[in-house]
Amino acid sequence: MDPLIEFVLPIKGLHNGLHHYDWEIGPSFFEQFEQSPIQRAKVAMQLELDKRPSIYELNFTFNGTVEAECDRCLAPIQLPVEGEEKLVVKLGEDDDQDDDPDVIFIHPETQQLSVAHFIYEFIVLNLPMIKVYDCESETSKPCDTEMLKRLNQAEEQNPQDDQGSVWDELKKLNN
């Protein structure tokens, strides 16, 4: 059985109007995507589908946490992730397509629409580039204090002030 079958919407049999879907996205979801940057997560995903005669408007809302490694101290952290995304599905032929990434076209006789890949992309793209965690407000801090001490020692031994000389040398080349 396909583990992503629950994310396949039977669009052909739906009546016009609003339809609501709720999912709990966990580790088994991300295992289905090759080389996923997310291994463990707990994300609540809501979808509101507004079906009209020739267009479907899909509004995704999600929030939860993704397990990641802190870029500062390498400790495992629960990184918050949340967002709202909109996807418009239009009925039409391939030559009707435009360049809007938030609009997709499907054949008018399409029976089902899988939203699993869109959900995956929305969550991954809402992850911050730099995975740091403000652990000062937590009662039990997940930070690796030993690693942070070593980083502070390394910064004290090698101050960043000497980088100005590199730029000065490059400016001389411009003249």
Protein Blocks (a to p, Z undefined) as FASTA:
>chain_A
ZZklmmpccfklpccddddddddddfklmmmpghiabfbdcddddddddddfkbccdddd
dddddddddfklopacddddddddddddddddfklpcfbfkbccddfklfbdcfklmmmm
mmmmmpcfbdcddfklpmbdcbdfklmmmmmmmmmmmccklmmmmmmmmmmmmZZ
